[in-house]
Amino acid sequence: MNFFESGWFVAAFYITIMLLVFLNRKRFIIQHKFIALYKTKLGLNLMDTWSEKYGEYLRVLGFIGIGAGFIGLITMLVFLIKNLVELVIVPNTQSAVSLVVPGVAVPGSPVTIPLISGWLALFLVVVVHEFSHGVIARVHKIPILSSGIFFMGPLMGAFVEPDEKKLKSSADTAQYSVYAAGPFSNMLLTLVCIGVLTFLLNPLAGAMADPMGVAVVGVSEGLPAAQAGLADGMIITEVNGIPVLSADEFSGQLKNLKPGESVEILADHTKHTMVAGKNPKDPNLPHIGILVSGQPAIALKYEESWSYRVLFWLLNALIELLAVTGLLSLGIGLANLLPLGPVDGGRMMQVMLGRAKGKRKGDYVWKKISFFTLMVLAINLAWPVLAWAGRFLLTL
């Protein structure tokens, strides 16, 4: 763990953010006592320029985004329900839904989004998301009144403020296009990150170093890997005596195991022996509770060169930033497509139901769907705590 990932530094970072917002509270608009908005005009001229210069292309992209948005909306609702059902009926299942806060471990998971690259990525993702809303609104001649950032506690977001009267009086397709623009741009940003990583940065990093094993980036407490002594930062070089130089090779060796079979993992020149458990989602598959990096641990080809090491460090920092950006962009984009109240998917659902059933009845159904989605989401997010409480009560 480096200095910027230590618990006290992360805590100090978020406390500092809240303190700065509090000290400058007169510059913010405070809503609901814990949301601080800072309004600006940044980006509005660029939105106008893009809408005038690339309007025809952006209009087509916006219409494509409508289809992607509705597909994402349905997919996310089905995913939430499916995940909740698995949590209830499959013992020891970890929730696949969680709040992600840079620097803080994902609840019920060994994964942590790095603090610094996480915040840089988050800023990029929300700017792309909100700028896309704004530029598509301008394509449809809907005024944008302001842009800005907001803080909800220590967490940052961004916003654009369209003229709501103009937006609601626009054609349904224009409204769909504006609402879907943010999530769709996040999907496109994820694809760009994947493309740059796959075809440029990862091959370049691979050419500068030789693989030497697989890095452990997370272990689940109480499961075989942790019990055998494996820990974050270790380098795995063999599984049952067979060399592994990539995450795919490591996973391939584990797939040959069956629950109850012994496995020997060589990490940091020490052998760790454990018995594979059962995968909570499929008892026929093995499970040892370990997460390894998708990038192999490496040895630099020119370790003695200071400039070479600096260049490689910068390259890896960029790789980490793009990887985190792609991950957060996909997650934030899809989360915004949930058919829930004021988020993009909820607004799309409201327009559709209003057209199909009339405004009064449509809004009634929309509120019911939003409440149902909120309850399913809340249970998914709270499940680690609920499961712990249930286990505690059973021990009484």
N, C-alpha and C positions, 0 to 999 in steps of 0.2 A: 504494500500500500504506500503510495507516495504522499507527500506533504499535503497536497490539495485534496486528497480523498480521506484524510483523517477525520474522525467524527467531530472533534472539537472545532476544526477549521470549517467544516460544513455548517455546523451550528452557528459559528460566529458569522459566517457569510450571510445566512438567512436572517439572523438577528440584526445585522448591519443594514440589510435592505429594508426591513420593517422600520428600523430607527430612522433611516434617511427619508422614507415616505412620511413618517410621523412628523419629523422636523420641518418638512416642506409641505405639510398638509394644506396650507393656504393656496398652494398652486394647483391642487387637485380638486376635482369634484368628487365628493364622498357620497356613495350610494350604499344603502342597506348597512351602513356603519362599518363595513369591512372591505368594500370595493372602492379603490381610489383611481379615478380616471384623469388622465392628463391630455387635454385636447390640443391639437396643432393643425396646421395646414400642410404639413409635410407630405409630399407625394401627390398632392392633388393636381398640380400642373402636369406632372408626368403621366398621370392617368388620362388627363385630357389629350395630351400629345399622342399617347399610344392609341387611344380610341379613335382619333382622327386619322392617324397614319396607317394603322393596321386594323381598322374597324371591321372590314369584311372578313378577314381571317379569324379575328377574335369572336365575331358573331357565330361563325361555324363551330369554333372550338366550344363556345358556350352552349350551343345546341347539343353537341356530342356529350358535354358534361351533364346535361339533363338525364340522358340515358344512363350514364355511369353513376349519377347520383341516386337514381331510383333503384338501380341494381345494388348499390352499396347500402342503401337504406334497408332493403329487404334482407340482404345478407347479414347485416349487423344485428337486426332484431332476431333472426333465426339463430345466429351464433350465440347471442346472449341467453336465449331460452335453452338451447342445447347445452351450453356450459353449465347453466343452473341445474338442469336435470342430471347431468353427470356428477355434479357436486353432491347432489342429494342421494343418488342411488349407487354411486361407485365409491367405496371406502378409500380414504386417504388421497382423494383426487385434489390437486392444487388448482386454484382458480386461475383461468387464463385471462381474467379481467382484473386490472389493477390500476390505481393511480401511479403515474411515473413522475418522480421528483428527482432531478439531477442531484447526484451525490448521496441519495438515500436509497437503501436496498429496497427492491420491489417486494412488498409483503408476500410471504409464502414462497419466495424464490431466492436463489443465490445471486441473481442478476442485479447489478447497480449501474445506472447510467452515470458516466464520469461527470463531475461537477462543472468543470470549465468548458469542455467540448459540449456538454449537455446544454449549458446556457447559451453558448454561441449558436448551436444548432436550433434550439428553441426559438431564439430571436429570428433566425433566418426563416424558419418554418412559418411563424405567425405573420411575419412581414409579407411573405409570398402569398399566404392565405388571404389576408385582408386586402392587399393590393389587387389581387385577382377579383375579389368582390367589387372593389371600387372601379376598376377599369371596365369590367363587363357592365356595371351600372351605367357608366358614361357612354358605352357603346349604344345603350338603349335610351340615351338622353335623360337619364335620371341623375339629378344633381347630387354631389357628395358635399356635405356640409362641413365635415371635419374628419381628421384622422388622429390617431394617437396610441398611447399605451395605457395599460391599466395594471394594477396590482391587486390581487385577491389574497390578502395576507402577504406571504413572501413570494408568491407565484406571479409570474409576469405573463401578460397577454397583450394583444393589440386589437385595434378596432378601426373600422371606417363607419362614418355616420351618414347614411343616405337620407335623402328627403323621403320620409316614410309615406307621406300622402301621395307623392308622385309614384313611388314604388308600388303601393297597393292599388293605384289606379291604372297601372300599366297592364299590358296583356299578360295572360297566364304564362306564356312561354318566356317572356322577359323576366318575370319574377322567378320562375324555375331556374332560368339561366344564371341570374344574379346569385341566388342562394347556393346553387351547385358549384359555382365558380371556385370558391375557396377549397372545398374538399377535392374537386377535380384537379386543381393546380397542385395540391399536395400529392396526389397520386402520380402526376407527371414528374414532380420533383423527385419522388422516390425512384422512378424509372431512370431519371437522369443520374442520380447518385449510383444506382446499380451499374449503369452502363460505364460511367467513368471509372468506378472501382474495378469492374471486371476486365475492361479492355485497355486500361491505361495504368492506373496507379498500382494495382496488385501485381501485374506482370513486371512493372518497373522495380518494385520492392523485391520481388523474387529474383530479379537479375542482379541485385546488389548484395544478396546474402544467400547462404546455403541453409536448408532446413535441418534442424537437429532434434526435433521432437514436437510435442503438443503441450501448450501451456494450460494449466488448470486455472479457470477464472471463477469457479464457484463450486462449493460442495454443500449438500443439504445435511443439516445436523441430524444425528440419529440414524442415518442410513449407512449402508456398508462402506462407502468410500471414506466418509468422515471417521467411522469407527476404526478403519484400517490405518488411519494416520495421514491420508491425503489432505492437502490444504491448498488454498489459493496461492498462485505464484509458482507452484512446483512444475517441473518440466517432465512430462511422460515420454519415455523413449521406447518402451517395450510393453506388449500385452501378451502374457503367456509365452515369453521368450521370442516373440515376433516383433521386429522393429516397426514403429509407427512414426511417420513424419508429417501427418496431416490429420485434421479432424475427421475426414472421410475414412482414412485408414483405421483410426481409432474406433469409430462407430462400426466399421465393418467387422472388426474383431469382436466387439461386444455383441453384435447380432448373431454370432455363432454360439453364444452362450444360451443356456436354459436356466430358468429360475432354480435355485438350489445348488447350482454348480459353482465350484471354486474358480476364482480368477486371480492371477498374479500380475500386478502392474509395477513396472520399474519406473520410479520417479525420483529425480535428483540422486541417482545412483543407489537408491534404496528400494528393496522389494517390499511391496505391500500386498498382502494376501487377504482376500475377502470372499464371502459367499454371496452370489447375486440374489437379490430379492425379486419380488413380482412387481411388474409394472401395474400401477393402479388402474390404468385404462384398459390393459390387456394382460391378464394373469399369465398368458403363455409367453410373454416377452420378459427379458431380464431388466432389472433396475438396480443401479448402485448409487444413484444420487450424486452425479458429477456433471459439471458443465465445463467444456473445454473451448478454447478460442478457435474461431474459424480460420485464424491465421496461424501458421506454424511458428514455433519458436525457432529462432535463426541465429546463425553465427555470421557476422559481417566478413566479406571477402578481404577487406582492407581495414582491419580493426585498428591498426596502428596509426591510420590517418585521421587527424582531428577533424579536418574539413569533411571527410567522407562520413564520419559519425554524425556530425551536425546535419549534413544533407539528408542522411537516412532518418534521423530523428524528426526533421521537418516533414519528410515524406510520410512517416508513420502518423504524425500528428494530423496531417491532412486526411489520411485514410480513416483515422478514427472519427474526425469531424464529419466526413461524408457518410460514414457508416451510421453514426448516431443521427445525423440529419435525415437520412433515408428512413430509419426506423421510426423516429418521432413524427416525421411527415406523414407516413402511412397511418400511424396510430391516431394522430390528431385529425387527419382527414376523415378517417372512418368513424371516429367517435362523434364528429360533427354531423354525420349522416344519420344518427339515431333519430327515430321519430319521437322526439322529445322536446316539448315546449319551445323555447326561443332559439334552439340551435338550428343549423341549416336544414337538417332532415326534418325537424319538426315544422319549420316554416313551409317547406315543400309540401308536407303532408296536409297542412292547414289550407293551402291554396287548392290542392287537389280535392279535398273533401268539401270545401266551399263551393267549388264548381259542380261537384257531383250531387250534393245534397242540399245546397243552399247555405247561406252564411250561418244562420242560427243553428240548424241541425248539424252542419258540418263542424262548427266550432265545438258543439257538444261532444261529438264523436272524437274530435281531435284531442280534447281535454282528457277523455277516457283513455285513449291510446297513450297519450303522454304520461298519465298517471301510472298505467300498467308498465310502460317502459322504465319509468323512474324506479318503481318498486323492484323490478327484475334487476336493474342495474345496481341498485343499492344493496340488494342481497348478495349479488356477485362480488361487489367490492368489500362487503363486510364479512364474507364467508370465513376468511382466516380467523377472525375474532370469534365468530359464532361457533366455529368448529372447536376452537380452544375452550370456549366456555362450556360447550357440550361435554367435552372430554373431562373437564374439571368437575362438572356436576356428577358425572358417572363415577368419579372416584370417591365421592362423599358417602 
